[in-house]
Amino acid sequence: MQRRSSLAVALGLAAATALTLSACGSGFDDAGETGAAQDDSAGLTVLIGSSGDAETQAVTDAVAAWSEESGTEATLNTASDLNQQLSQGFASGKPADVFYVSTDALAGYAANGSLHPYGDQLSNKDDFYPTLVDSFTYDGQFYCAPKDFSTLALIINTDLWTAAGLTDADVPTTWDQLTAVAQKLTTPEHVGLAFSPEYARVGAFMAEAGGSLLNEDGTEATVNSPENVEALEYVKSLFSAGVAKYSSDLGAGWGGEAFGKGQAAMTIEGNWIAGGLQADYPDVKYTVAALPAGPGGEGTLQFSNCWGIAADSPNQEAALALVEKLTSTDQQLEFAKAFGVMPSVQSAAEQWKTENPDKAAFLDSADYAQGVPTLEGSADVIKDLNSQLESLSTGDPAAILETAQKNMEAIVQ
């Protein structure tokens, strides 16, 4: 998930551990509808990339509960390098049965036949947010169930906000208002707004301008669109005015760190910031607001992983049953309590917002959130775009986007 790039700075990936969850029993009796032979004696192996102990323990407990209930043995491992360990498993012909898959890895694994496209077999397939289903659809097939998700919102330091003479009525809903409050919040001690130097943050402005990196059906590169140029020009104007900075220019590893240290009065981050602030900056008071609308209307980015099932799994039927348990409404609400994620199913929305009223803005943006591209090779395109965005304050927005446009066109074709 894209969010992990920032979250890893705050929390780090868990060290590789192995937790065996055992129970007696033989699993399912009949072959599933997948057409793959089912090995009734086979247990399941589950591989995850964890944000920390809370996530590891929560998934461990959930898999253990399913294992006891179903009678199917399950072994959970946390990866130190998920993509590397998945690739090694696929290459050996003995991959984990169930595992996390990021949006940028989906196309590659789907194209080479590593993933079982089980999405349409899910009994709760219509409960997932449509934009998340789109993120895990490849070549017209819904491959895997989104496990949870996050969106970006505006995080505001309430003490600094009040000190600047701002009230609830001043929370920005447009770009002009964002510029105005960023100016009022900027002092010699801190900048008004800071965020990470990457598409996974700057891209929110593109969405607000009505832009995207690909057209709606993913068949055409639209990186250099007038909307995206306008977005980068606006961000550059914030830099030029001295009211916004990249977190790296403040010596911080990500926006949450700059915000937590009081180097910035506002930041643009996902709902995982709650855990980072609680762990490292518990005294910082803040509120969460929807990102202000741009010329194209409301916009934000979303990030997610899905539960992949291996094409080579000998027990896909049991794997599907486990995934349905892990993505059920009740289980996702438990995960939300344990490590701060948002449920990927719409049936959990109202209860999640009731239990997390101060974070409702994250979930309220789900209807218009834009997923990151999932085309094979898009991760490399975005990586190169990130390197160019680092110099946006002195660079030419149109030129930056033109280079990324050519790179994206190459993989679309």
C-alpha positions in Angstrom: 0.0 0.0 0.0 1.2 3.5 -0.7 0.5 4.5 2.8 3.2 2.2 4.0 5.9 4.4 2.5 5.1 7.1 5.1 3.9 4.9 7.9 7.1 2.9 7.8 9.0 6.0 8.7 6.8 6.4 11.8 6.4 2.8 12.8 8.7 0.6 10.8 7.9 -2.8 9.5 7.7 -5.6 12.0 10.6 -8.0 12.1 10.0 -11.3 10.5 8.3 -13.7 12.9 6.4 -16.9 12.5 3.2 -17.6 14.5 1.7 -21.0 14.1 -2.0 -21.3 14.6 -3.1 -24.9 14.8 -6.3 -26.8 15.1 -7.4 -30.3 14.3 -9.6 -31.1 11.2 -9.4 -31.6 7.5 -10.9 -28.5 5.9 -13.4 -28.8 3.1 -14.7 -32.0 1.5 -15.4 -30.9 -2.0 -13.4 -29.2 -4.8 -14.3 -25.5 -5.0 -15.8 -23.8 -8.0 -12.3 -22.6 -8.9 -11.5 -25.7 -10.9 -8.3 -26.2 -8.9 -7.9 -29.4 -7.0 -8.5 -29.1 -3.3 -6.2 -30.8 -0.8 -8.4 -31.6 2.2 -5.4 -32.3 4.4 -3.7 -29.0 3.5 -3.6 -26.2 6.0 -3.2 -22.6 5.0 -0.2 -20.3 5.1 -0.8 -16.6 5.5 1.8 -13.9 4.7 1.4 -10.3 5.7 3.5 -7.1 5.8 2.7 -5.5 9.1 2.7 -1.9 10.3 3.6 -3.0 13.8 2.8 -5.2 16.8 -0.9 -4.1 16.9 -1.6 -5.2 13.3 0.3 -8.4 13.7 -1.5 -9.4 16.9 -4.9 -8.5 15.5 -4.5 -10.5 12.3 -3.0 -13.4 14.4 -6.0 -13.4 16.6 -8.5 -13.3 13.7 -6.8 -16.1 11.8 -6.6 -18.2 15.0 -10.3 -17.7 15.6 -11.1 -18.8 12.0 -8.8 -21.8 12.3 -10.5 -23.0 15.4 -13.9 -22.5 14.0 -13.2 -24.1 10.6 -10.9 -26.9 11.8 -8.4 -25.9 9.2 -4.8 -25.4 10.4 -3.4 -22.0 9.5 0.2 -20.6 9.8 0.7 -16.8 9.9 4.1 -15.2 9.0 5.0 -11.5 8.9 7.3 -10.5 6.1 10.3 -8.3 6.5 10.2 -7.7 2.8 6.7 -8.7 1.5 7.3 -8.3 -2.2 10.6 -10.1 -2.1 9.2 -13.0 -0.1 6.1 -13.3 -2.3 8.3 -13.3 -5.4 10.4 -16.1 -3.9 7.4 -18.1 -3.1 5.9 -17.8 -6.6 9.3 -18.7 -8.2 9.6 -21.8 -6.0 6.0 -22.9 -6.8 5.3 -22.9 -3.1 3.8 -19.5 -2.3 1.8 -18.7 0.8 -1.9 -19.5 0.2 -3.2 -16.1 1.4 -1.2 -12.8 1.5 -1.3 -9.0 1.2 -1.1 -7.6 -2.3 -0.5 -3.9 -2.9 -2.2 -2.0 -5.7 1.1 -1.5 -7.5 2.0 -5.2 -7.4 -1.4 -6.5 -8.5 -0.9 -6.2 -12.3 2.4 -7.9 -12.3 1.3 -10.9 -10.3 -2.0 -11.1 -12.2 -0.3 -11.0 -15.6 2.1 -13.8 -14.8 -0.6 -16.1 -13.5 0.5 -16.0 -9.8 -2.9 -14.8 -8.5 -6.2 -16.7 -8.3 -9.0 -14.2 -9.5 -11.6 -15.1 -6.9 -13.2 -11.6 -6.4 -16.5 -12.5 -8.1 -16.9 -15.6 -5.8 -17.0 -13.5 -2.7 -20.4 -13.5 -1.0 -19.8 -9.9 0.1 -18.4 -8.6 -3.2 -21.1 -6.0 -3.5 -20.3 -4.6 -0.1 -16.8 -3.3 -1.0 -16.5 0.4 -2.1 -16.6 0.5 -5.9 -13.4 2.5 -6.1 -11.6 -0.2 -4.2 -13.0 -2.9 -6.4 -11.6 -0.9 -9.4 -8.2 -0.8 -7.7 -8.1 -4.6 -7.6 -9.5 -5.3 -11.0 -7.1 -6.4 -13.8 -8.1 -7.1 -17.4 -11.7 -7.0 -16.4 -11.5 -9.4 -13.5 -12.0 -8.6 -9.8 -9.0 -10.4 -8.4 -9.0 -10.0 -4.7 -10.8 -8.5 -1.7 -9.6 -5.1 -0.4 -8.6 -5.7 3.2 -9.1 -2.1 4.4 -8.2 1.3 3.1 -7.1 4.8 3.9 -7.7 8.3 2.3 -5.9 11.6 2.7 -7.3 14.5 4.7 -6.1 17.8 6.1 -4.7 17.5 9.6 -4.8 20.7 11.6 -2.9 21.5 14.9 -5.7 23.0 16.9 -3.5 24.9 19.3 -1.6 26.6 16.5 -4.9 27.2 14.7 -6.4 29.0 17.7 -3.2 31.0 18.3 -3.5 32.3 14.8 -6.9 33.6 15.5 -8.7 31.0 13.4 -12.0 29.4 14.2 -14.0 26.4 12.9 -15.5 28.7 10.3 -12.0 29.1 8.8 -11.5 25.5 8.0 -10.6 25.7 4.2 -13.0 24.3 1.7 -11.3 25.8 -1.4 -7.7 26.3 -2.6 -8.0 30.1 -2.1 -9.0 29.5 1.5 -6.2 27.0 2.0 -3.7 29.6 0.9 -5.2 32.2 3.2 -5.1 30.0 6.3 -1.6 28.7 5.5 -0.4 32.3 5.4 -2.0 33.1 8.8 -0.5 29.9 10.3 3.1 30.5 9.0 5.4 32.0 11.5 9.2 32.0 12.0 8.7 28.9 14.2 6.6 26.8 11.8 5.2 26.7 8.3 1.5 26.7 7.6 1.4 23.4 5.6 3.9 20.5 5.1 3.6 17.2 3.3 5.8 14.5 1.9 7.5 15.1 -1.5 5.7 12.4 -3.5 2.8 11.8 -5.8 1.0 10.0 -2.9 0.5 13.5 -1.4 0.9 15.9 -4.2 -1.4 13.8 -6.3 -4.3 14.8 -4.1 -4.1 18.3 -5.6 -4.3 16.7 -9.0 -7.5 15.0 -8.1 -8.9 18.3 -6.7 -8.1 19.9 -10.0 -10.0 17.2 -11.8 -6.9 15.4 -13.0 -5.5 11.9 -12.8 -2.6 9.9 -14.2 -4.8 7.7 -16.4 -8.2 8.1 -18.0 -11.2 6.4 -16.3 -10.7 3.0 -18.0 -6.9 3.0 -17.7 -6.3 3.0 -21.5 -4.7 6.4 -21.9 -2.0 8.4 -20.0 -3.3 11.8 -18.8 -0.3 12.8 -16.7 0.3 16.1 -18.6 -3.3 17.2 -18.6 -4.1 20.9 -18.1 -5.7 19.9 -14.8 -2.6 18.3 -13.5 -0.4 21.2 -14.6 -2.8 23.6 -12.8 -2.5 21.5 -9.6 1.3 21.5 -9.7 1.4 25.2 -10.4 -0.8 25.8 -7.3 1.4 23.7 -5.1 4.4 25.6 -6.4 2.7 28.9 -5.6 2.4 27.7 -2.0 6.1 27.0 -1.9 6.9 30.3 -3.5 4.8 32.2 -1.0 6.7 30.4 1.8 3.5 29.1 3.4 4.1 25.4 2.5 7.1 23.2 2.4 8.0 19.6 1.8 8.6 17.6 5.1 12.0 16.8 3.8 12.9 20.5 3.6 12.1 20.7 7.3 14.4 17.7 8.1 11.4 15.4 8.7 10.9 11.9 7.3 7.2 12.4 6.5 4.4 14.9 7.0 3.3 13.4 10.3 6.8 13.9 11.8 6.9 17.6 10.7 3.4 18.0 12.1 4.2 16.2 15.4 7.3 18.2 16.0 5.4 21.5 15.5 7.3 22.3 12.4 4.0 22.6 10.5 0.6 23.7 11.6 -1.1 21.5 8.9 -0.3 18.4 7.0 -1.9 16.1 4.4 -1.9 12.6 5.6 -4.0 9.4 5.9 -5.8 8.0 8.9 -2.7 6.1 9.9 -1.3 9.3 11.3 -3.5 8.8 14.4 -1.3 5.9 15.5 1.9 7.7 14.7 1.0 10.8 16.7 -0.3 8.7 19.6 3.0 6.8 19.7 5.4 9.6 19.2 3.6 12.9 19.9 0.7 12.2 22.2 0.4 15.8 23.4 -0.3 17.2 20.0 -4.0 18.2 19.7 -5.4 18.1 16.2 -8.6 17.9 14.1 -9.2 16.2 10.8 -11.0 18.0 7.9 -11.7 17.0 4.3 -9.1 18.3 1.8 -10.3 21.5 0.2 -11.9 21.3 -3.2 -10.0 22.6 -6.2 -11.1 23.7 -9.7 -12.3 20.2 -10.4 -14.2 19.8 -7.1 -13.6 17.5 -4.2 -10.7 15.1 -4.5 -8.4 12.9 -2.5 -6.3 9.7 -3.0 -6.9 6.3 -1.5 -4.6 3.5 -0.6 -5.3 -0.2 0.0 -4.0 -3.7 0.0 -6.0 -6.8 -0.9 -6.0 -10.4 0.3 -4.4 -12.3 -2.5 -4.9 -16.0 -3.0 -2.2 -18.0 -4.8 -3.1 -19.6 -8.1 -0.9 -22.5 -6.9 -2.7 -22.9 -3.6 -3.9 -26.5 -3.1 -6.8 -25.3 -0.9 -8.3 -22.3 -2.5 -11.8 -23.0 -1.1 -10.5 -22.8 2.5 -8.5 -19.7 1.5 -11.6 -18.0 0.2 -13.5 -18.9 3.4 -10.7 -17.3 5.4 -10.7 -14.1 3.3 -14.5 -13.8 3.7 -14.0 -14.0 7.4 -11.2 -11.4 7.5 -13.2 -9.0 5.3 -16.5 -9.4 7.2 -18.1 -6.4 8.7 -17.5 -7.4 12.3 -13.9 -8.5 11.7 -13.0 -5.3 9.9 -14.5 -3.2 12.7 -12.3 -5.2 15.1 -9.2 -4.5 12.9 -10.2 -0.8 12.9 -10.1 -0.7 16.7 -6.9 -2.6 16.9 -4.7 -0.7 14.4 -6.6 2.3 13.0 -7.6 1.2 9.5 -10.9 2.0 7.8 -13.1 -1.0 6.8 -13.3 -1.6 3.1 -17.0 -2.6 3.3 -19.7 -0.1 3.2 -21.8 -2.0 5.7 -19.3 -1.0 8.4 -19.3 2.8 7.6 -21.8 4.1 10.0 -20.6 2.2 13.0 -17.0 3.2 12.2 -17.9 6.8 12.0 -19.9 6.5 15.2 -16.9 5.0 17.0 -14.4 7.5 15.3 -16.3 10.8 14.9 -13.1 12.8 15.0 -11.9 10.9 11.9 -15.1 10.8 9.9 -13.7 13.1 7.2 -11.4 10.3 6.1 -14.3 8.0 5.4 -16.6 10.7 4.0 -14.2 11.1 1.1 -14.5 7.5 0.0 -17.1 8.2 -2.6 -14.8 10.5 -4.6 -11.4 9.1 -3.6 -9.0 8.3 -6.5 -6.9 5.1 -6.5 -3.3 5.0 -7.6 -2.7 3.4 -11.0 -2.4 -0.4 -11.0 -1.0 -0.9 -14.5 2.1 -3.1 -14.6 5.1 -0.8 -14.5 3.2 2.1 -13.0 5.1 1.9 -9.7 8.3 2.7 -11.6 6.7 5.6 -13.4 5.5 7.0 -10.1 8.9 6.4 -8.5 10.5 8.5 -11.3 7.8 11.2 -10.9 8.5 11.4 -7.2 12.1 12.1 -7.9 11.1 15.0 -10.1 8.5 16.3 -7.7 11.2 16.8 -5.1 12.4 19.9 -7.1 8.9 21.3 -7.8 9.6 24.5 -5.9 12.2 25.5 -8.6 11.1 23.3 -11.5 8.7 23.6 -14.3 5.4 21.8 -13.6 4.6 21.2 -17.2 8.1 19.7 -17.9 7.9 17.5 -14.8 4.5 16.1 -16.0 5.6 15.7 -19.6 8.4 13.4 -18.6 6.1 11.3 -16.5 3.5 11.3 -19.4 6.0 9.7 -21.8 6.9 7.1 -19.2 3.2 6.3 -18.6 2.4 6.1 -22.3 5.1 3.5 -22.6 3.4 1.1 -20.2 -0.1 1.9 -21.4 0.9 0.8 -24.9 
